[in-house]
Amino acid sequence: MLMTRIYNLYKRISKHEKSVFMGTFLITFFTHAFILLNHIPNHDGIMFFYHDQDTIYSGRWFLKYAGALSSYFYLHYLNGFLSIVYISCTTVLVVRLLKIKHLCLGILMGALIGTYPSVACTFTYMYTADAYMLSMLLATIAVYCMVSGDWRKGALGSMALGFSMGIYQAYLSFALVLLCLWMLRLALLKIKTTLKTVVSILGYLALGGGSVRSRTADQIARKRTILLSRHCRKHTAPRTYMVCGKDLRQL
């Protein structure tokens, strides 16, 4: 049953979008082949060889769960493969959002996204690259749902934006740029946009940002409570200075 659903979903993807996906995948792979095929730990990469990436203190409350998709180990090849898949899926959605019909332009869009300097910088921290690229994909899904005109999809887009910002807040700007490009396309083609549509999109953005803020505040409060309880136990526990019958204070 599951394989049948996956096959039916695959058939719904157009040949144009499949070509854009493969073109983006290949261009991104060969552009970043050196860092993808060579294990070069950098900065935090040495410390995060095995880590749950629970960085709630930075507001990234969903990073722990997004990184778990590739396990808490620093699996260089798996992280890189998933990152490229997420980038390719992002390109397909951007092409669909902006209604880019020409295949070469669609592949050029994938090349622009996959070779962007910020992607290269992210790949130097390969242990978390897949989670960050998932954040970009979720931001794209959010915009795609928000502009659909259906309030159900708009609410789903707000949730996707919340999860995206819960992984890495920087991709909020990516979502805003996509919205600007979408509105610019409407203006160039002289397609009328109602005030209701604009207000609803702004409402979805506010809902997504507000959910992140409340969730982050809740997680930080819980984290502080746990740290405070540990601190209290540490400083109220009885102290001993005796080791093997000797008083360490006299050594």
Protein Blocks (a to p, Z undefined) as FASTA:
>chain_A
ZZmmmmmmmmmpcfklmmmmmmmmmmmmmmmmmmmmpccdehjlmmmmpcghiafknopa
mlmmmmmmnojbdcfklmmmmmmmmmmmmmmmmmmmnopablklmmmmmmmmmmgmklmm
mmmmmmlmmmmmmmmmmmmmmmmmmmnopaklmmmmmmmmmmmmmmomklmmmmmmmmmm
mmmmmmmnopacdfklmmmmmmmmmmmmmmmmmmmmmmmmmmmmmmmmmmmmmmmpccdf
beghiafklZZ
